[in-house]
Structures are given as C-alpha cells and as structure tokens.
Amino acid sequence: MVKAPVNTDVSQAGVASPPAHALERDALEHVWIHQTPWVELAERDGMRVFEKGEGIYLYDVRGRKYIDGISGLWVVNAGHGRQEIAEAMAEQARKLSYASASSYTTVPAVELAAKIAEKTPGDLSRVFFSSGGSEAVETAIKIAKQVQAMRGFSRRYKIIARRGSYHGMTHGAMSLTASRNENHFGPFMYGVSHVPHPNRYNSDFGVEGEQADIMAAKYVEQEIIAQGPETVAAVIAEPVSSAAGVHVPSKVYWKMLREICDRHGVLLIADEVINGWGRTGKYFAMEHYGVTPDIMTMAKGLSSGYAPIAATIVRPSVFEVFQNNKEAYLGHLLTFGGHPVAAAAAVKNIEIFEQEQLPERAAEMGDYLMARLEELRAHPTVGDVRGVGLLTGVELVKNKATRESFGRGHKFTDRITQLLDERGLITRVWAVAHIAPPLTVTKDEIDTMVTMLDEALTIAEGEFAGEITS
Ligand SMILES: Cc1ncc(COP(=O)(O)O)c(C=O)c1O
C-alpha cells in the first residue's frame, strides 16, 4: 500500500529548498526525531543523516565531516568505529543472541556484571541490567521503594531530586527530571520534590564557592525533615551535573549528602548515566568524592553506544532484604535487560578502557581542554567555564555582572549552534555550550574545537551586540 506522504512541502514551513539527499527527505517524512521541533529541522536544513563514524568524527550521507563534540550525547566514550567491539557483538550474535531475562542469564551478562562490580566504588556489587538510562533510573526508583517497604517502612515512597536535573524521559524518570512538562504529561509520580542544585556560579542562596554547595546540601536535609523522614525513600543526584549545566560540587557536598541520608534512613542514589565510564577522568565520578552511594545508575558509556545497555548497581546492604527472604524478588522485569549482544559490546568496550587507560586519558585531556576553554573568558558572553575530565561546559550570559543567562532556545545560542554546525562541530548549546568529545580526543583536535567555538562566539557577539550588556 502506498501511504500518503505527510506534509513535507517544506516551503510551507518557510524553507527555501527541500533537503538535498533522498535519505534526508525520507527522514523528514518518517523519522520522529526526539526533542527537536519538526519545523525547525525542516527550516534550518538541520537534517543530518549520519552513515559513518571514526574516532571523534561523524560523516553524513552527503559526505560532510563533523567533530562529535558531545560524543553523541555523552555516550561514545571509546570513540566511533571500533572494529573490535563490532566483532565481539557479531561473534556473540552468532553464538547466542537472546535468552530470557526473567529466570536466566548469559555468559557475557555475567562477565559484565562482575566487571561492573570490580570497577564501581566501595562495595557496590549487585547489578540489575536494563537497556537505557531512563530504565536504569526507573529501576533505581523501584529498588529504593521496594527495599524501604521490605525493611518495614512502607510509607517511605518519596524521592528527592534536584532542580535543573535530568534523569530521563520514561514516566517515573521524567517525574524526577526537573524540566518535566506538566501540561502534556502531568500528573507525575506522586511524592517527588526538587531541591536546589549545588551551583557555585549562580547559587539559589546568593552565596559563592563552597558555601553554595554546603547550603545546597543543608537544604536536602531540610527537605527530608519537611517531608517527614518516615516518608522519604531516596535522594537522587548526578555526582557532577551534566545536562543541568556542568556543576562540579566540592567534596563536602557529597560527604554531607551521605551523612544526611544515613541520619534519616534515606537511600542515596548516584545517577552516573553520563558521569560513569571515564567521562570525568575516573571510572565513576563518585570516586572524586570518596563516597559510596547505596544505588548507582549507569548507561551510555557502558557500551560507548555500540549497543543499548544500562545497569543499576546496589550495595549488599540494599540487596540483603532479597537475600534474606525466600520469596522476595524485585517487582521489575525488562525483556532486554542484559541482552547478550549488548553485554558483549560492553565487555569489549571496558577491555578497551583498560588497555588504553581511557579514564586517565580523559583526566589528562580534560585538563588541557579546560585550560584552552579558560581563554574564552575574554569573550563578553562567556560567564563561566567549568568541568572535570572531558565533561566541560561554557556558560553563556547576556551580562557578566548580573550573570543573566541567555537560556535555552535564545536566538543567540541557536546562532552559536548554527555557526558551529557550519564549521563542522556538533554539540549542544543551551545555557551552557557543552564540550565533551570521545575520550580518545587529541590535543590538536581540542585546539580545533576551541578555535571553532571562539570564532562562533566572535561572530554571534557581533550580530547580537545590542543584547549583550556586559
Ligand atoms: C543523568 C541522566 N540520567 C538518565 C538519563 C536517561 O538516559 P536515556 O536517555 O538513555 O534513557 C540521562 C540522559 O541523558 C541522563 O543524563
């Protein structure tokens, strides 16, 4: 049956010419691109259909070459085009492509679970597999609630998250995500509240430096007390915030969070979906803080994006209620959790991390990247430069004195995105311009990215001079 095409008469959306390549036209007609308005894709010739990746580079169907300045979405930590991962996946698919996840497991899933337990900090040791970060977060929420109930606290169902945070888009995870869209999707999961972010550049408390982190941590305790500790199951936070603007809290913040949670019988969940697997210069960002969470989530860099796989790992103190109860199991089942081909990809990916010492490399290249980004402070719109390892961000502001942000979707930040795209650098520019390339990036490649950003800022600042008051 020939289907009637949707209205891809892009001229109606104000486009001068339709996309040049047949696959771009088909993409516009049939692919539901996540999180970007269709009209925007059509109007700004923003359709990019990629067909090849190599190291930090992506190539689209028109043969254009781009630097992947954000590793997909903080995903491709080992870099694109790793043949050894492709081969490991093919070999596993030939051997065994699936077995039920409800009562069984497979060789690569076991190997992977053991590897994750080895690499994660402290006594984190029991792994529940899923397919993506949102599922890993859903799993963490359910573990926290069920464990609290099995410990005898069935009223402890509330979760405290942070303003500005992103934890995914399935309904439970989205309930924790601060930018959730109440008009379209409310009501959300009951019992979620949001507390201030540790933000030393623009603190909710009007203070600077470590004091901002201390205030943010104290607020968590106040929120637990305000909600009633006997009703709170868990606190969830990224060790270093990523989408929320790359805020790197001081050690004292996480130490305080650990103490506060312990004091009130609340479980501490570290969401390492982006932070994990070398991004911050260590295998896991919590290693910077010397704190072991009760539950930790991971995804993205676990397989460097070669296959969809995620995990939620817990400490023995969390799992013990299941170990001590003959009939107990977690009320949770995901058909593709620990998929053997995805697990084989992750095992090979971790082998590459070990052989090439990618976390150490991220630390070294991250120092270089930060030093280069610091030079951009000379721009009137660069308010702050932050990061750790290869998780970095440049906060763009209208006014350096007031630190007023352009915010997401401002014409200035959109223009920066466009100028970077024209130069061949793909990244995300909202309130913060993110630079987070694969961990294999070289100094020369970092120089190229910083030059592109420098040029884009100079041009956009000239065009928007009237709006910049610094
Ligand atoms: C911290 C964090 N948690 C969870 C998620 C959700 O992951 P996914 O998109 O794989 O579902 C993301 C996605 O970016 C994330 O940044």
The ligand as an ORCA input file, in Angstrom:
! r2SCAN-3c Opt
* xyz 0 1
  C      21.842     11.744     34.245
  C      20.945     11.050     33.275
  N      20.131     10.066     33.733
  C      19.316      9.403     32.898
  C      19.271      9.696     31.556
  C      18.347      8.949     30.644
  O      19.064      8.138     29.771
  P      18.418      7.564     28.431
  O      18.267      8.711     27.502
  O      19.426      6.551     27.975
  O      17.117      6.939     28.772
  C      20.117     10.685     31.048
  C      20.115     11.004     29.613
  O      20.792     11.876     29.132
  C      20.953     11.407     31.931
  O      21.715     12.403     31.511
*
